Amino acid sequence: MPAADPTPAPTVIGGAARAARTAVAPPRVVPQRAVRVALLDDHEVLLDSMASWFRANAPDFEIALTATSWLQLVHSPAFPTDLVLIDVQLREPVSIEARVRTCRAAGATVIVLTGLDTPDLRERALRAGAAAFLGKSRPLGDVLAVAREVMGLTAGRAVQRDWRPLPRAAEPVERPRLSLGEEAALRLYASGRSTNEVAAEMHVQFETAKTYLRRVREKYARVGRPASRKADLIQRATEDGYI
């Protein structure tokens, strides 16, 4: 009896199986690279809050750079980015036109995000090449929607280049009535001073400054605009034009 052949018999592949084995696999879909974003704002708490919000809510954007000054932005090895969000009210004597044009020359799209919304400033920013001019009172969800539009991530919708906040009377928010002392304390505190520094600049005791700020928080809470955290209080001050 002949010895058994150790070579296994070839497997017979049917038509369907053969087609499955020989079909060319579809090309792998490569995810689009996230848009690299730089944030420029000299209020560090607002800067950190905005960066954290984008990281948590905008997976198609990457916060590549945060800066509290113009020089810090342009000297960073991460600059230029695809998109730059610029605050207008910086302490440095660099015009909004110069900032926008420098970013545009480097290849970055620019959105101006500011609490100072005047027709003249808006026109200057847009004429210099900004893709949009947004008030800081807008929710960050609106800012993200506009950012997606200007970067071409939203199909079928026209970009709203001139984003105007609603008139004050039309906004569904109430501005609390602050005393002169409360308003002064809010301006200083929201501009980056500590409570001790607020007291020193107002020439009052620490407890007096602390009381002013506590009353400000309470008054905002009573009109449905929480301000328990410093970041919230800065946002309220920005919305109401105190800084």
TIKOLMAR-217624 format. One line per 5 residues: number of its first residue (from 0); their letters; for each residue y, z, x of N, C-alpha, C, O. Coordinates in nm, 2 decimals, decimal comma. Atoms other than C-alpha are relative to their C-alpha. Layout:
% residues N
NUM	a	Y:Z:X:Y:Z:X:Y:Z:X:Y:Z:X ~ ...
END
This chain:
% residues 243
0	mpaad	-0,12:0,00:0,09:0,00:0,00:0,00:0,12:0,00:0,09:0,14:0,09:0,18 ~ -0,12:0,01:-0,09:0,33:-0,11:0,16:0,09:0,13:-0,02:0,11:0,18:-0,12 ~ -0,09:-0,11:0,00:0,57:0,17:0,25:0,13:-0,03:-0,08:0,17:-0,14:-0,09 ~ -0,12:0,02:0,08:0,86:0,23:0,02:0,12:-0,03:0,08:0,15:0,03:0,18 ~ -0,13:0,03:-0,07:1,19:0,07:0,12:0,10:0,11:-0,02:0,14:0,14:-0,13
5	ptpap	-0,09:-0,11:0,01:1,43:0,36:0,20:0,14:-0,05:-0,05:0,22:0,04:-0,09 ~ -0,13:0,04:0,05:1,73:0,14:0,11:0,01:0,00:-0,15:-0,07:-0,06:-0,21 ~ -0,01:-0,01:0,15:1,85:0,22:-0,24:0,03:-0,13:-0,06:0,10:-0,22:0,00 ~ -0,02:0,13:0,07:1,85:-0,06:-0,48:0,15:-0,01:-0,04:0,21:0,09:-0,08 ~ -0,14:0,01:0,03:2,19:-0,20:-0,55:0,02:0,03:-0,15:-0,06:-0,01:-0,23
10	tvigg	-0,03:-0,03:0,14:2,36:-0,08:-0,87:0,06:-0,12:-0,07:0,14:-0,19:-0,01 ~ -0,05:0,12:0,08:2,41:-0,35:-1,13:0,12:0,04:-0,08:0,11:0,14:-0,16 ~ -0,12:-0,03:0,07:2,77:-0,34:-1,26:0,02:-0,09:-0,11:0,02:-0,22:-0,09 ~ -0,02:0,09:0,11:2,83:-0,47:-1,60:0,14:-0,06:0,00:0,22:-0,02:0,09 ~ -0,13:0,07:0,00:3,13:-0,69:-1,69:0,12:0,10:-0,01:0,21:0,09:0,07
15	aaraa	-0,11:-0,09:0,03:3,35:-0,41:-1,82:0,02:0,09:0,12:0,13:0,12:0,17 ~ -0,01:-0,08:-0,11:3,26:-0,18:-1,53:0,06:-0,07:0,12:0,14:-0,02:0,20 ~ -0,05:0,08:-0,11:3,32:-0,46:-1,28:0,15:-0,02:-0,01:0,22:-0,02:0,10 ~ -0,15:0,02:0,02:3,66:-0,53:-1,43:0,08:0,13:0,04:0,18:0,12:0,10 ~ -0,07:-0,13:-0,03:3,75:-0,16:-1,40:0,01:0,02:0,15:0,10:0,08:0,20
20	rtava	0,00:-0,03:-0,15:3,64:-0,15:-1,03:0,09:-0,10:0,07:0,15:-0,06:0,18 ~ -0,07:0,10:-0,07:3,82:-0,47:-0,94:0,14:-0,02:-0,04:0,22:-0,09:0,02 ~ -0,14:0,01:0,04:4,14:-0,44:-1,14:0,10:0,06:0,09:0,07:0,16:0,16 ~ -0,11:-0,05:-0,09:4,46:-0,39:-0,94:0,07:0,11:-0,07:0,11:0,10:-0,19 ~ -0,07:-0,11:0,06:4,61:-0,05:-1,01:0,14:-0,03:-0,02:0,20:-0,09:0,07
25	pprvv	-0,14:0,02:0,02:4,95:-0,05:-1,16:0,09:0,07:0,10:0,05:0,17:0,16 ~ -0,09:-0,06:-0,10:5,24:0,02:-0,92:0,04:0,14:-0,04:0,07:0,17:-0,15 ~ -0,04:-0,14:0,02:5,32:0,39:-0,88:0,15:0,01:-0,03:0,23:-0,05:0,04 ~ -0,14:-0,01:0,03:5,64:0,48:-1,05:0,07:0,11:0,08:0,02:0,23:0,08 ~ -0,07:-0,10:-0,09:5,87:0,65:-0,80:0,12:0,06:-0,07:0,21:-0,02:-0,11
30	pqrav	-0,12:-0,06:0,07:6,11:0,90:-0,95:0,13:-0,03:0,07:0,14:-0,04:0,19 ~ -0,13:0,03:-0,05:6,47:0,82:-0,91:0,05:0,12:0,08:0,04:0,23:0,04 ~ -0,05:-0,11:-0,09:6,64:1,02:-0,63:0,11:0,08:-0,08:0,19:0,02:-0,15 ~ -0,10:-0,08:0,06:6,85:1,31:-0,76:0,14:-0,03:0,06:0,15:-0,06:0,18 ~ -0,13:0,02:-0,05:7,22:1,26:-0,74:0,05:0,12:0,08:0,05:0,23:0,03
35	rvall	-0,05:-0,10:-0,08:7,37:1,46:-0,46:0,14:0,04:-0,03:0,23:-0,05:-0,04 ~ -0,12:-0,05:0,05:7,66:1,67:-0,57:0,07:0,10:0,09:0,00:0,18:0,15 ~ -0,08:-0,10:-0,07:7,94:1,85:-0,40:0,10:0,07:-0,10:0,16:0,00:-0,18 ~ -0,09:-0,07:0,08:8,15:2,12:-0,57:0,11:0,06:0,08:0,08:0,13:0,18 ~ -0,12:-0,06:-0,08:8,50:2,21:-0,45:0,08:0,08:-0,10:0,14:0,03:-0,19
40	ddhev	-0,08:-0,09:0,08:8,67:2,51:-0,61:0,03:0,13:0,09:-0,06:0,18:0,15 ~ -0,03:-0,12:-0,08:8,85:2,80:-0,44:-0,02:0,13:-0,06:0,00:0,24:0,00 ~ 0,04:-0,12:0,07:8,73:3,05:-0,69:-0,15:0,01:0,02:-0,23:-0,06:-0,04 ~ 0,14:-0,01:-0,04:8,40:3,16:-0,54:-0,10:0,03:-0,11:-0,21:-0,02:-0,12 ~ 0,09:-0,04:0,11:8,26:3,32:-0,85:-0,02:-0,12:-0,09:-0,14:-0,14:-0,13
45	lldsm	0,01:0,12:0,08:8,33:3,01:-1,06:-0,09:-0,10:0,07:-0,18:-0,17:0,01 ~ 0,08:0,09:-0,08:8,18:2,80:-0,78:-0,15:0,03:0,00:-0,23:-0,06:-0,03 ~ 0,14:-0,04:0,00:7,86:3,00:-0,76:-0,06:-0,02:-0,14:-0,17:-0,06:-0,16 ~ 0,05:0,01:0,13:7,83:3,01:-1,14:-0,03:-0,15:-0,04:-0,13:-0,18:-0,10 ~ 0,02:0,14:0,03:7,87:2,63:-1,17:-0,12:-0,06:0,07:-0,20:-0,13:0,02
50	aswfr	0,11:0,05:-0,08:7,62:2,56:-0,89:-0,13:0,05:-0,06:-0,23:-0,02:-0,07 ~ 0,13:-0,06:0,06:7,36:2,80:-1,05:-0,03:-0,07:-0,13:-0,15:-0,10:-0,16 ~ 0,02:0,07:0,13:7,41:2,63:-1,39:-0,06:-0,14:0,02:-0,15:-0,18:-0,05 ~ 0,05:0,14:-0,03:7,36:2,28:-1,25:-0,15:0,01:0,05:-0,23:-0,07:0,01 ~ 0,13:-0,01:-0,05:7,05:2,39:-1,06:-0,10:0,04:-0,11:-0,22:-0,01:-0,11
55	anapd	0,09:-0,04:0,11:6,90:2,54:-1,38:-0,01:-0,10:-0,11:-0,11:-0,10:-0,18 ~ -0,01:0,09:0,11:7,00:2,27:-1,62:0,00:-0,15:0,03:-0,01:-0,23:-0,07 ~ -0,02:0,14:-0,03:7,03:1,94:-1,44:-0,09:-0,04:0,12:-0,05:-0,05:0,23 ~ 0,10:0,04:-0,11:6,71:1,84:-1,25:0,03:-0,14:0,06:-0,02:-0,16:0,17 ~ -0,04:0,13:-0,06:6,86:1,49:-1,19:0,12:0,01:0,09:0,16:-0,09:0,14
60	feial	-0,11:-0,02:-0,10:7,14:1,64:-0,98:-0,05:0,11:0,10:-0,11:0,20:0,07 ~ 0,02:-0,09:-0,11:7,11:1,82:-0,65:0,13:0,05:0,06:0,21:-0,03:0,10 ~ -0,12:-0,06:-0,06:7,38:2,06:-0,54:-0,02:0,01:0,15:-0,08:0,09:0,20 ~ 0,02:0,02:-0,14:7,40:1,95:-0,18:0,11:0,08:0,08:0,09:0,11:0,20 ~ -0,11:-0,06:-0,08:7,73:2,12:-0,09:0,09:0,07:-0,10:0,13:0,02:-0,20
65	tatsw	-0,11:-0,07:0,08:7,97:2,39:-0,23:0,10:0,04:0,11:0,07:0,08:0,22 ~ -0,11:-0,03:-0,09:8,31:2,44:-0,07:0,11:0,07:-0,07:0,14:0,04:-0,19 ~ -0,12:-0,07:0,06:8,61:2,67:-0,13:0,13:-0,06:0,06:0,23:-0,01:0,02 ~ -0,12:0,06:-0,05:8,85:2,45:0,07:-0,02:-0,14:0,03:-0,14:-0,19:0,04 ~ 0,01:0,14:-0,03:8,92:2,09:0,13:-0,05:-0,03:0,14:-0,14:-0,12:0,15
70	lqlvh	0,05:0,03:-0,13:8,86:2,11:0,50:-0,14:0,04:0,01:-0,22:-0,03:0,08 ~ 0,14:-0,04:-0,01:8,53:2,29:0,45:-0,08:-0,11:-0,07:-0,19:-0,14:-0,02 ~ 0,07:0,11:0,06:8,43:2,00:0,22:-0,02:-0,11:0,09:-0,13:-0,16:0,12 ~ 0,01:0,12:-0,08:8,51:1,71:0,44:-0,06:0,02:0,14:-0,10:-0,08:0,20 ~ 0,06:-0,03:-0,13:8,39:1,88:0,76:-0,14:0,03:-0,01:-0,21:0,05:0,10
75	spafp	0,14:-0,03:0,01:8,05:1,96:0,62:-0,09:-0,11:0,04:-0,06:-0,23:0,00 ~ 0,09:0,10:-0,03:7,76:1,77:0,76:-0,07:-0,06:-0,13:-0,12:-0,17:-0,12 ~ 0,06:0,05:0,12:7,64:1,72:0,40:0,10:-0,10:-0,07:0,06:-0,16:-0,17 ~ -0,10:0,09:0,06:7,96:1,52:0,31:-0,01:-0,14:0,07:-0,03:-0,14:0,20 ~ -0,02:0,01:0,14:7,98:1,26:0,17:-0,12:0,01:-0,09:-0,23:-0,01:-0,04
80	tdlvl	0,11:-0,01:0,10:7,77:1,32:-0,14:0,02:-0,12:-0,10:0,12:-0,19:-0,09 ~ -0,01:0,11:0,10:7,71:1,08:-0,43:0,11:0,03:-0,10:0,19:-0,06:-0,14 ~ -0,10:-0,04:0,10:7,94:1,28:-0,66:0,07:0,12:0,05:0,01:0,21:0,11 ~ -0,08:-0,12:-0,04:8,22:1,53:-0,59:0,08:0,05:-0,13:0,14:-0,03:-0,19 ~ -0,08:-0,07:0,10:8,36:1,77:-0,85:0,11:0,08:0,06:0,08:0,17:0,14
85	idvql	-0,11:-0,06:-0,07:8,71:1,87:-0,74:0,09:0,07:-0,09:0,13:0,03:-0,20 ~ -0,10:-0,08:0,07:8,94:2,14:-0,86:0,14:-0,05:0,05:0,15:-0,08:0,17 ~ -0,13:0,04:-0,04:9,31:2,05:-0,86:0,08:0,11:0,07:0,14:0,08:0,18 ~ -0,08:-0,11:-0,05:9,46:2,39:-0,79:-0,05:0,07:0,12:-0,10:0,18:0,11 ~ 0,04:-0,06:-0,12:9,37:2,45:-0,43:0,12:0,05:0,08:0,24:0,01:0,05
90	repvs	-0,11:-0,06:-0,07:9,58:2,66:-0,19:0,05:-0,10:0,11:0,16:-0,07:0,17 ~ -0,04:0,09:-0,11:9,59:2,37:0,07:0,10:-0,11:-0,05:0,09:-0,16:-0,16 ~ -0,10:0,10:0,04:9,89:2,13:0,06:-0,05:-0,14:0,02:0,00:-0,23:0,09 ~ 0,05:0,14:0,00:9,67:1,82:0,01:0,00:-0,05:-0,14:-0,05:0,01:-0,23 ~ -0,02:0,05:0,13:9,76:1,60:-0,28:-0,13:-0,04:-0,07:-0,23:-0,07:0,00
95	iearv	0,12:0,05:0,07:9,51:1,51:-0,55:-0,03:-0,14:0,03:-0,15:-0,18:0,04 ~ 0,02:0,14:-0,04:9,56:1,15:-0,46:-0,07:-0,01:0,13:-0,17:-0,09:0,14 ~ 0,06:0,00:-0,13:9,47:1,21:-0,10:-0,15:0,04:-0,01:-0,24:-0,01:0,06 ~ 0,13:-0,05:0,02:9,16:1,41:-0,20:-0,09:-0,11:-0,06:-0,20:-0,13:-0,02 ~ 0,09:0,10:0,08:9,03:1,15:-0,45:-0,02:-0,12:0,09:-0,13:-0,17:0,10
100	rtcra	0,01:0,13:-0,08:9,10:0,85:-0,22:-0,09:0,02:0,12:-0,17:-0,07:0,16 ~ 0,09:-0,03:-0,12:8,93:1,02:0,08:-0,15:0,00:-0,05:-0,23:-0,06:0,02 ~ 0,14:0,00:0,05:8,61:1,08:-0,13:-0,04:-0,13:-0,04:-0,15:-0,17:-0,01 ~ 0,04:0,14:0,04:8,62:0,73:-0,27:-0,03:-0,09:0,12:-0,12:-0,17:0,12 ~ 0,02:0,08:-0,12:8,66:0,58:0,07:-0,13:0,03:0,07:-0,19:-0,05:0,14
105	agatv	0,12:-0,04:-0,06:8,36:0,78:0,19:-0,12:-0,04:-0,09:-0,24:-0,02:-0,05 ~ 0,11:0,05:0,08:8,15:0,63:-0,10:-0,04:0,10:-0,11:-0,14:0,08:-0,18 ~ 0,03:-0,10:0,10:8,16:0,93:-0,34:0,08:-0,03:-0,13:0,19:-0,07:-0,13 ~ -0,07:0,00:0,13:8,24:0,92:-0,71:0,06:0,14:-0,02:0,01:0,24:0,02 ~ -0,07:-0,12:0,01:8,49:1,18:-0,81:0,03:0,03:-0,15:0,07:-0,05:-0,22
110	ivltg	-0,04:-0,06:0,13:8,53:1,40:-1,12:0,10:0,11:0,03:0,07:0,20:0,11 ~ -0,09:-0,11:-0,02:8,84:1,61:-1,13:-0,02:0,10:-0,12:-0,02:0,07:-0,23 ~ 0,03:-0,11:0,09:8,77:1,95:-1,30:0,10:0,10:0,02:0,10:0,17:0,12 ~ -0,11:-0,08:-0,02:9,07:2,16:-1,36:0,04:0,08:-0,12:0,01:0,04:-0,24 ~ -0,06:-0,08:0,11:9,24:2,43:-1,57:0,14:-0,05:-0,02:0,21:0,00:-0,12
115	ldtpd	-0,13:0,05:0,01:9,57:2,25:-1,52:0,00:-0,15:-0,05:-0,01:-0,24:0,02 ~ 0,01:0,13:0,07:9,57:1,96:-1,77:0,13:-0,05:-0,05:0,18:0,00:-0,15 ~ -0,13:0,06:0,04:9,90:1,77:-1,78:-0,02:-0,15:0,01:-0,10:-0,20:0,08 ~ 0,01:0,15:0,00:9,95:1,40:-1,86:0,03:-0,06:0,14:-0,04:-0,16:0,18 ~ -0,03:0,06:-0,13:10,11:1,34:-1,52:-0,11:0,02:0,10:-0,14:-0,08:0,17
120	lrera	0,10:-0,02:-0,10:9,84:1,50:-1,32:-0,13:-0,08:-0,03:-0,19:-0,13:0,06 ~ 0,11:0,08:0,04:9,57:1,33:-1,52:0,02:-0,15:0,04:-0,08:-0,21:0,09 ~ -0,02:0,14:-0,03:9,73:0,99:-1,47:-0,01:-0,02:0,15:-0,06:-0,12:0,20 ~ 0,01:0,02:-0,15:9,77:1,05:-1,09:-0,14:0,00:0,05:-0,18:-0,08:0,13 ~ 0,14:-0,01:-0,04:9,40:1,15:-1,06:-0,07:-0,13:-0,03:-0,14:-0,18:0,05
125	lraga	0,07:0,12:0,04:9,28:0,85:-1,25:0,04:-0,12:0,07:-0,03:-0,21:0,11 ~ -0,06:0,11:-0,07:9,51:0,61:-1,08:-0,05:0,00:0,14:-0,07:-0,11:0,20 ~ 0,05:-0,01:-0,14:9,38:0,73:-0,74:-0,14:-0,04:0,01:-0,19:-0,06:0,12 ~ 0,14:0,05:-0,01:9,03:0,64:-0,84:-0,10:0,10:-0,06:-0,22:0,08:-0,05 ~ 0,09:-0,09:0,06:8,88:0,95:-1,02:-0,07:-0,06:-0,12:-0,01:-0,14:-0,19
130	aaflg	0,07:0,05:0,11:8,61:0,86:-1,26:0,02:0,07:-0,13:0,01:0,01:-0,24 ~ -0,03:-0,08:0,12:8,70:1,13:-1,51:0,09:0,12:0,04:0,09:0,17:0,15 ~ -0,09:-0,11:-0,01:8,95:1,41:-1,56:-0,04:0,10:-0,11:-0,01:0,07:-0,23 ~ 0,05:-0,10:0,10:8,80:1,72:-1,73:0,07:0,13:0,01:0,09:0,18:0,12 ~ -0,05:-0,14:0,00:8,95:2,05:-1,84:-0,11:0,10:0,02:-0,22:0,08:-0,03
135	ksrpl	0,10:-0,10:-0,02:8,77:2,36:-1,73:-0,04:0,07:-0,13:-0,14:0,14:-0,13 ~ 0,03:-0,06:0,13:8,77:2,48:-2,09:-0,12:-0,07:-0,06:-0,18:-0,01:-0,16 ~ 0,11:0,07:0,06:8,50:2,22:-2,17:-0,13:0,07:0,05:-0,14:0,12:0,16 ~ 0,13:-0,05:-0,04:8,14:2,35:-2,17:-0,06:-0,08:0,11:-0,04:-0,20:0,12 ~ 0,06:0,07:-0,11:7,94:2,27:-1,87:-0,10:-0,11:-0,04:-0,13:-0,20:0,03
140	gdvla	0,09:0,11:0,06:7,70:2,07:-2,09:0,08:-0,13:-0,02:0,03:-0,24:0,01 ~ -0,08:0,12:0,01:7,99:1,83:-2,15:0,03:-0,06:0,14:0,03:-0,18:0,15 ~ -0,02:0,05:-0,14:8,07:1,81:-1,78:-0,12:-0,07:0,05:-0,11:-0,18:0,11 ~ 0,12:0,06:-0,05:7,71:1,73:-1,71:-0,02:-0,14:-0,07:-0,06:-0,24:-0,01 ~ 0,01:0,12:0,07:7,71:1,46:-1,98:0,09:-0,11:0,06:0,05:-0,23:0,07
145	varev	-0,09:0,10:-0,06:8,01:1,29:-1,83:-0,04:-0,04:0,14:-0,03:-0,15:0,18 ~ 0,06:0,03:-0,13:7,86:1,32:-1,48:-0,11:-0,10:-0,01:-0,12:-0,19:0,08 ~ 0,11:0,10:0,02:7,55:1,14:-1,60:0,05:-0,14:-0,03:0,00:-0,24:0,01 ~ -0,05:0,13:0,04:7,76:0,87:-1,75:0,07:-0,07:0,12:0,04:-0,19:0,14 ~ -0,07:0,07:-0,11:7,98:0,80:-1,45:-0,10:-0,04:0,12:-0,07:-0,13:0,19
150	mglta	0,10:0,03:-0,10:7,67:0,80:-1,23:-0,11:-0,10:-0,05:-0,20:-0,14:0,02 ~ 0,09:0,11:0,06:7,50:0,54:-1,46:-0,14:0,06:-0,04:-0,23:-0,02:-0,05 ~ 0,13:-0,05:0,05:7,22:0,78:-1,58:-0,01:0,00:-0,15:-0,12:0,04:-0,20 ~ 0,00:0,01:0,14:7,31:0,74:-1,94:0,02:-0,14:-0,05:0,13:-0,19:-0,03 ~ -0,01:0,14:0,04:7,24:0,40:-2,09:0,06:-0,02:-0,13:0,04:0,07:-0,22
155	gravq	-0,04:0,04:0,14:7,42:0,24:-2,38:0,12:0,08:-0,05:0,16:0,07:-0,16 ~ -0,12:-0,07:0,04:7,73:0,46:-2,38:0,11:-0,02:0,09:0,09:-0,03:0,22 ~ -0,12:0,03:-0,08:8,08:0,39:-2,26:0,04:0,13:0,07:0,03:0,24:0,01 ~ -0,04:-0,12:-0,07:8,21:0,63:-2,00:0,14:0,04:-0,05:0,23:-0,04:-0,06 ~ -0,13:-0,05:0,04:8,50:0,85:-2,13:0,07:0,04:0,12:0,05:0,15:0,17
160	rdwrp	-0,07:-0,03:-0,13:8,73:0,84:-1,83:0,11:0,10:-0,02:0,14:0,17:0,08 ~ -0,12:-0,09:0,02:9,01:1,04:-1,98:-0,04:0,11:-0,11:-0,02:0,09:-0,23 ~ 0,05:-0,10:0,09:8,86:1,36:-2,13:0,11:0,10:-0,02:0,14:0,18:0,06 ~ -0,11:-0,09:0,04:9,13:1,55:-2,31:-0,06:0,12:-0,08:-0,13:0,10:-0,17 ~ 0,04:-0,12:0,08:9,07:1,91:-2,43:0,07:-0,01:-0,14:0,17:-0,08:-0,16
165	lpraa	-0,06:0,00:0,13:9,13:1,96:-2,80:0,13:0,08:0,00:0,15:0,16:0,09 ~ -0,13:-0,08:0,01:9,48:2,08:-2,90:-0,04:0,15:-0,02:-0,14:0,18:-0,09 ~ 0,03:-0,14:0,02:9,50:2,46:-2,89:-0,03:0,04:-0,14:-0,12:0,12:-0,17 ~ 0,02:-0,04:0,14:9,53:2,48:-3,27:-0,14:-0,04:-0,05:-0,18:0,01:-0,15 ~ 0,12:0,05:0,05:9,21:2,28:-3,31:-0,12:0,07:0,06:-0,24:0,05:0,02
170	epver	0,12:-0,06:-0,06:8,99:2,49:-3,08:-0,04:0,12:-0,08:0,04:0,20:-0,12 ~ 0,05:-0,11:0,08:8,76:2,73:-3,25:-0,01:0,13:0,08:-0,11:0,20:0,07 ~ 0,00:-0,13:-0,08:8,86:3,02:-3,02:0,13:0,07:-0,03:0,23:0,00:-0,06 ~ -0,12:-0,08:0,02:9,11:3,30:-3,05:0,04:0,06:0,13:-0,04:0,11:0,21 ~ -0,05:-0,06:-0,12:9,33:3,41:-2,77:0,05:0,14:-0,03:0,14:0,16:-0,11
175	prlsl	-0,04:-0,14:0,02:9,37:3,79:-2,75:0,14:0,02:0,04:0,19:-0,04:0,13 ~ -0,14:-0,03:-0,04:9,72:3,94:-2,73:-0,01:0,11:0,10:-0,06:0,22:0,08 ~ 0,00:-0,09:-0,11:9,76:4,11:-2,40:0,14:0,06:0,03:0,24:-0,01:0,01 ~ -0,13:-0,06:-0,04:10,03:4,35:-2,29:0,03:-0,06:0,14:-0,05:-0,12:0,20 ~ -0,04:0,06:-0,12:10,23:4,26:-1,99:-0,08:0,06:0,12:-0,11:-0,02:0,21
180	geeaa	0,09:-0,06:-0,11:10,03:4,50:-1,77:-0,14:-0,05:0,00:-0,19:-0,08:0,11 ~ 0,14:0,06:0,00:9,70:4,37:-1,89:0,00:-0,14:0,05:-0,09:-0,19:0,12 ~ -0,01:0,14:-0,04:9,81:4,01:-1,84:0,02:-0,01:0,16:-0,05:-0,09:0,22 ~ -0,02:0,00:-0,15:9,93:4,09:-1,48:-0,13:0,03:0,07:-0,16:-0,03:0,17 ~ 0,12:-0,04:-0,06:9,61:4,26:-1,40:-0,11:-0,11:-0,01:-0,18:-0,13:0,09
185	lrlya	0,10:0,11:0,02:9,40:3,97:-1,54:0,03:-0,11:0,10:-0,06:-0,16:0,16 ~ -0,04:0,10:-0,09:9,60:3,72:-1,34:-0,05:0,03:0,15:-0,10:-0,06:0,22 ~ 0,03:-0,04:-0,14:9,55:3,91:-1,01:-0,15:0,00:0,02:-0,21:-0,05:0,12 ~ 0,15:-0,02:-0,02:9,18:4,00:-1,07:-0,07:-0,14:-0,01:-0,16:-0,16:0,07 ~ 0,06:0,13:0,01:9,09:3,65:-1,18:0,03:-0,10:0,11:-0,04:-0,20:0,13
190	sgrst	-0,04:0,08:-0,12:9,26:3,50:-0,87:-0,08:0,05:0,12:-0,05:0,00:0,23 ~ 0,08:-0,04:-0,11:9,01:3,69:-0,65:0,03:0,14:0,05:-0,04:0,18:0,15 ~ -0,02:-0,13:-0,05:9,16:4,03:-0,60:-0,10:0,10:-0,05:-0,16:0,09:-0,16 ~ 0,08:-0,11:0,05:8,96:4,35:-0,62:0,08:0,09:-0,09:0,20:0,07:-0,09 ~ -0,07:-0,10:0,09:9,05:4,63:-0,86:0,10:0,08:0,09:0,21:0,10:0,05
195	nevaa	-0,09:-0,07:-0,09:9,20:4,82:-0,56:0,12:-0,09:0,04:0,23:-0,04:0,04 ~ -0,11:0,09:-0,04:9,41:4,52:-0,46:0,09:-0,03:-0,12:0,21:-0,04:-0,11 ~ -0,08:0,01:0,12:9,52:4,47:-0,82:0,10:0,12:-0,02:0,22:0,10:-0,04 ~ -0,08:-0,12:0,01:9,64:4,83:-0,83:0,12:0,00:0,11:0,23:0,04:0,08 ~ -0,10:0,00:-0,11:9,82:4,79:-0,49:0,12:-0,10:-0,03:0,23:-0,07:-0,02
200	emhvq	-0,10:0,10:0,03:10,00:4,47:-0,60:0,09:0,03:-0,12:0,20:-0,01:-0,13 ~ -0,07:-0,03:0,12:10,10:4,61:-0,93:0,08:0,14:0,02:0,15:0,18:-0,07 ~ -0,06:-0,13:-0,03:10,21:4,94:-0,77:-0,03:0,11:-0,10:0,05:0,18:-0,15 ~ 0,05:-0,10:0,09:10,00:5,15:-1,00:-0,13:0,07:0,06:-0,18:0,02:0,16 ~ 0,12:-0,07:-0,05:9,71:5,39:-0,96:-0,13:-0,08:-0,03:-0,12:-0,17:-0,12
205	fetak	0,13:0,07:0,02:9,35:5,26:-0,93:-0,05:0,01:-0,14:-0,09:-0,09:-0,20 ~ 0,05:-0,02:0,13:9,26:5,41:-1,26:0,08:-0,08:-0,11:0,02:-0,12:-0,21 ~ -0,08:0,08:0,09:9,55:5,24:-1,43:-0,04:-0,15:0,00:-0,05:-0,21:-0,11 ~ 0,04:0,14:-0,01:9,45:4,90:-1,30:-0,14:-0,02:-0,07:-0,16:-0,12:-0,14 ~ 0,13:0,01:0,06:9,09:4,97:-1,41:0,01:0,00:-0,15:-0,07:-0,07:-0,22
210	tylrr	-0,02:0,00:0,15:9,21:5,06:-1,76:0,05:-0,13:-0,05:0,01:-0,17:-0,16 ~ -0,05:0,13:0,05:9,41:4,74:-1,79:-0,11:-0,10:-0,01:-0,12:-0,17:-0,11 ~ 0,11:0,10:0,00:9,10:4,53:-1,70:-0,10:0,04:-0,11:-0,16:-0,05:-0,17 ~ 0,09:-0,03:0,10:8,88:4,73:-1,93:0,05:-0,04:-0,14:-0,02:-0,09:-0,22 ~ -0,06:0,04:0,13:9,12:4,67:-2,22:0,00:-0,15:-0,02:-0,02:-0,20:-0,13
215	vreky	0,01:0,15:0,01:9,13:4,30:-2,14:-0,14:-0,04:-0,04:-0,15:-0,13:-0,13 ~ 0,14:0,04:0,04:8,75:4,28:-2,16:-0,02:0,04:-0,15:-0,09:-0,04:-0,22 ~ 0,03:-0,05:0,14:8,75:4,48:-2,49:0,07:-0,10:-0,09:0,02:-0,13:-0,20 ~ -0,08:0,09:0,09:9,02:4,25:-2,64:-0,07:-0,14:-0,01:-0,08:-0,20:-0,12 ~ 0,08:0,13:0,00:8,82:3,93:-2,54:-0,13:0,02:-0,09:-0,16:-0,07:-0,16
220	arvgr	0,13:-0,03:0,07:8,50:4,09:-2,68:0,03:0,00:-0,15:-0,05:-0,05:-0,23 ~ -0,03:-0,01:0,15:8,68:4,16:-3,02:0,02:-0,14:-0,06:0,01:-0,15:-0,18 ~ -0,03:0,13:0,06:8,77:3,79:-3,06:-0,12:-0,09:0,03:-0,11:-0,21:0,01 ~ 0,12:0,08:-0,02:8,41:3,68:-2,98:-0,01:-0,08:0,13:-0,08:-0,18:0,13 ~ 0,00:0,07:-0,13:8,47:3,57:-2,62:-0,04:0,10:0,11:0,05:0,15:0,17
225	pasrk	0,05:-0,11:-0,09:8,26:3,80:-2,40:0,06:-0,02:0,14:0,07:-0,13:0,19 ~ -0,05:0,00:-0,14:8,41:3,89:-2,06:-0,04:0,12:0,08:0,03:0,18:0,15 ~ 0,05:-0,12:-0,06:8,19:4,17:-1,94:-0,02:-0,02:0,15:0,00:0,07:0,23 ~ 0,02:0,03:-0,14:8,11:4,00:-1,61:0,13:-0,06:0,06:0,21:-0,11:-0,01 ~ -0,12:0,06:-0,07:8,37:3,90:-1,35:0,01:-0,15:-0,02:0,12:-0,21:-0,04
230	adliq	0,00:0,14:0,02:8,26:3,54:-1,38:0,05:-0,04:-0,14:0,13:-0,14:-0,16 ~ -0,05:0,03:0,14:8,32:3,55:-1,76:0,15:0,02:-0,01:0,22:-0,06:-0,07 ~ -0,14:-0,03:0,01:8,66:3,71:-1,72:0,08:-0,11:0,07:0,19:-0,15:0,02 ~ -0,07:0,11:-0,07:8,76:3,44:-1,47:0,00:-0,13:-0,09:0,10:-0,20:-0,10 ~ 0,01:0,12:0,09:8,64:3,17:-1,71:0,10:0,02:-0,12:0,17:-0,08:-0,16
235	rated	-0,10:-0,03:0,11:8,85:3,33:-2,00:0,14:-0,02:0,05:0,22:-0,08:-0,02 ~ -0,13:0,02:-0,06:9,15:3,34:-1,77:0,04:-0,14:0,02:0,15:-0,19:0,00 ~ -0,02:0,14:-0,02:9,11:2,98:-1,68:0,02:-0,07:-0,13:0,11:-0,16:-0,14 ~ -0,01:0,06:0,13:9,06:2,87:-2,04:0,14:0,02:-0,06:0,19:-0,06:-0,13 ~ -0,13:-0,04:0,07:9,38:3,05:-2,15:0,12:-0,02:0,09:0,23:0,02:0,05
240	gyi	-0,11:0,04:-0,08:9,59:2,93:-1,86:0,07:0,11:0,08:0,18:0,10:0,13 ~ -0,06:-0,11:-0,08:9,64:3,26:-1,67:-0,02:-0,03:0,15:0,05:0,02:0,23 ~ 0,01:0,04:-0,14:9,52:3,10:-1,35:-0,02:-0,15:0,01:-0,03:-0,21:0,12
END
